[in-house]
């Protein structure tokens, strides 16, 4: 191959400046600096598009390192900005580049290309153009996922990408079922006690099984109810086997999937009854109170936290509501289906999740947020609080938190005392 070029990546600074200048109406009031200099929005937008065109060209470079760097830079831009018009004009070029990188690239390049494919569909939303993208990339992704000779990391990235793109794009029920079957063929191998046909341990495949399971669970949330019933009957008795897996992330993925299946089962049938409920709750309670000394403290803490919620969901049909803040808006996550969807897109968009929740029409439709909230400069200024007020608020919150923690510490100190 040729010599790698010096690719100047899309930086966090580019993202923050461009995001604020391109879509200032959606920005969080706290992101504006007091009496900051005015930005020439048109010039900065042109400069950004010029950079992105260069990255698209570099995805065809002879050097694998250059191609991968260009893919990563495009991923950073797509996750931190809405670029619908720019992408619309170049969607076929981008699709061809992604297809080529997945087919011919090595593991890291394939992972980067699969991640970019996810973000491309997130940007385009559900529509004819996205369907064309998925028709091209879907078969390629399935081939890599099912290819035992491909690297585990590439198969894992392609499984995630396949689930997300299918969730966004497809209105074809046949394609939905076909994709779910492809993912099922992967994660059901984990039911076999982590052993392959020769009886050899295959725990290195666990990351692939986890990604396939989570992608399949996401697609289950958009299935018709009759199909949901079939899938629940097929998997609800087998999934508890994965709770004994040595891998923490597999145990958590299995637990959260079980909670979601119970939630869907009770929605489809108010009198839903699970035969092995006592055995299942024993397993979940053991994981929620796990004190094994050979496990890391951080892992135990994370596991206990997750499985307390899973146990409540299975036993009491309860869900601990979470609130997500983005700009002037609030969103409440009040069920396992919504949590699964939010976690999936948060994993893909990273720090750009809040920005996309504010201004991405597709994501706002998914979470039923309505059209984007338009705020003019005057409204943003009235919402902004001064640094002194922020300081007072933070100080008060710190004092209240310290008092609350002091009370908890006092209670713990009294536990071992005898009178």
C-alpha positions, 0 to 999 in steps of 0.5 A: 500500500501507499504511504499513510497520509497525515490525516488531521482528525475531526477534533472535539474543538471542531465539534463544540464550535461547529455544534454551537454555531450551526445549531445555536437554537438547540444549544444548552444555555450553559454552553454559551460564554458570556459576552463571547465573540460572534461567529460567522456561521456560514464560513464555519459551516463551509470550513467543516464541509470542506474538511468532511469532503476530504475525509470522505475522499481519504476513505478510498486511500491505499493506506489502511491507517489513513482510511481508518483515521478518516472513518474515525473522523467522520464518526466524530463529526456525525455523532456531534452534529446534524449533517442531513443535507450534506450527507443526503448529497453524498449518501451513495459515496459514503455507502460505497466507501463503508461497504468497501472498508467492511469487505476488504479492511482488517478488524479495526477498519471494519469496526470503524466502518460498521460504527460509521454505518450506524451513524449514517442511518441515525443521521438519515432517519427512517426513509427511502434513502436509508432503506437503499443504504441498508439494502446495500450494507445489510447482506455485507453485515450479515456475511461478516456476522456469520463468518467464523474466520472473521475477527470477533471484534469485527463480527461484534461491531457488525452485529450491533450495526445490523441491529441498529440499522434494521431498527431504524430503517426497515418497514419490511417485516420479512427483513426484520425477522430475517435479521433477528434470525441471523442474530439468534443463530449467534447468541443462542450458542451461548446457551450451550454452556460456553462450549463448542461442538468439540467441547472446547471452551469458547469464552472468547466468543462472549463479546459477540454473543452479548452484542448479538443478544442486545441487538436482537432484544432491540429488534424485539421491541418493534415486533408485532405482539404475536411474534413477541409471544413466540420469541418469549416462549422460545427464549424465556426458559433458556436465558436464565442459563446465561446468568451463571456465565463467568463474564459480568457483561453477559450476566447483566445483558441476560438479566436486563433482557429477562426484565424486558421479556417479562415486561413485554409478556405482561403487556401481551397477557395480564395473567402471564404466569412463569412456571420457574419463577421461584428458581429464577428469583433465587438466582436474581436475588443471589446476584443482587446480593453477591459477595464473592471475594474473588470478584472485583469490588467495582464489578460486584457493585455494578452487578448488585445495582443492576440485579436489584432493578431486575429482581424488582421488575420480575417480582414486583413489576416495578421500574426505577424511573430515570430522568435524562436532561438535554438543554431545556428539556427533560425525558423520563425513562420509565420502562425497560423497552425505553431503557434498552433503546436509550442505552443502545443509541447512547452507546453509538452516539456517546457524548453527542446523545444529548445534542441528537435528542434535542435536534434529531427528528428520528430520535425525537420520534422514537422517544415521542418528544415531538418536534425540536424545541426552537429557542431564540437568543432572547429566550436563551439569555433569560434562561441563563444564570450568572456564575455567582448564582451557579456558585450559590446553588452548587454550594447549597447542594454540596452542603445538603449532600454532606448533611445527608451523607453524614446521617448515613454514616452515623447510622452505619456507625451505630450498627456494631454498638452494644448497650 
